Amino acid sequence: MSNRLTKRNINWRKVGEAPDYRFSLANERTYLAWIRTALALLAGAVALDQFTPDLGNLLIRHFLSAFLCLCSGVLSIFAYRRWASNEASMRNKEELNYTSFIQIMSVLICLFSLIVIVVIFL
């Protein structure tokens, strides 16, 4: 616990030793994949708002677009925090932290898909 607090309070890039560059680059590729997903969600939000005027009423369309924008922002913040946490763990030769956030995002996107299906058929 105290080690985790230390990571947040100190510049973690100066603590421990540099990890094998292959692991660091793999961590960066994972980060970039999350960022691409966040950008795709943002593009979907814009497309839903701008290119589907016949999809439900205006309020529903704006709600769905805002939800996608919110997911995009949350995902981009999560991506950076996860990347930094993994880098700090690798520098200190600690186990990587795993999170349930991935499950939460999966459920939210699944619910969003179901809502869009309902809106399309109404």
N, C-alpha and C positions, 0 to 999 in steps of 0.2 A: 504494500500500500504506500509506504513512504517513498519507495523507488518510483512509483507512478507519479506522485506529487513532484518529485524531484525532476522528472522528465518535463513536466509542464512549466516548471519555474526556471529551468536553466536552458540555455540554447542547446538543444539535444544534438545538434550537428558537431558540437565540440566535446561531447561526452562519449566515452568508449572508443572503439576503434572502427575504422571504415570497414564496412562489410565487403565481401567479395562482390565485385562490380556486376557479376551475372545476376545475383540475387537482387541487387539494388535496381538494375535495369528491368528485371521481371516485375518488381514492385511498381516501377514507373509505368510499365505497359498496362498493368492492372488498373492503375490510377487513370491512365488515358482512356481505357475502355469504359470506365465509369463516367468520365467526362463526355465521351461520345454518346453514351446513353442519355445523359442529362441534356445534351444538345438536341438529340432526337426527340425527347419529350417536349422541349421548348419549340422545336420546329412543328411538332404535332399540334401543340397548342395554337400556334399562329395559323396553321393550315385549317384547323377545326373552326377557328373564329372567322377567318377571311374567305375560305373557299367552300363553306357548306351553309349557305344562307337558308336552305330548305330543311336543314336538320333541326327538328324541334323548334321551340320558340327561342327568341333572342336570350332570355334569361337562362334557359337551360344550356344553350351553347356557350354563353359567357361563363357559367359555373364550371362546365367541363373544361374549358380552356384555362380558367384560373387554377383549377385543380392540377392540370398538367404543368402549368408554370410553377406552382408551388412544389410539386414533386421534383421538377428539374432543379430548382434552387436548393432544396433539401439534399438531393442526391449529390450535387456538386460540393456542398459543404462536407457531407459525409465522406466523399471520395478523398478530399484533401486530408481530413482528420485521420482516415484509415491509412493513407499513404505515410503520413508523418509518424503515426504510431508504429507502423511496421518498420519504418527506417530506424526509429529510436530503439525498438526491440532488437533489431539485427545488430545495431552498433553495440548494444550492451549484452549480446549473446543470451537473450531471453526468449521465451516462447512467444509466438505471435498471438495477439489477442483476437478472438473470434467474437462475432456479434450476431444478434438476432435481427439486426436492421434489414438484412437481405430478405428474410422471411416477411417482414412487415411490408417492405416495398413490393414484394411479389403479390401479397394479398391485396394491397391497395390497387395495384395495376389490374389485377384480376377483377376486382369490384368495379373499377372504372370501365373495363371492357364490357362487363355485364350491363352497366348503366347505359353505355353507348348502344348496345344491342337493343335494349328496351326503347331508347329514344328513337332509334331507326325504325322500329316496327310500329311505333305510335305515330 
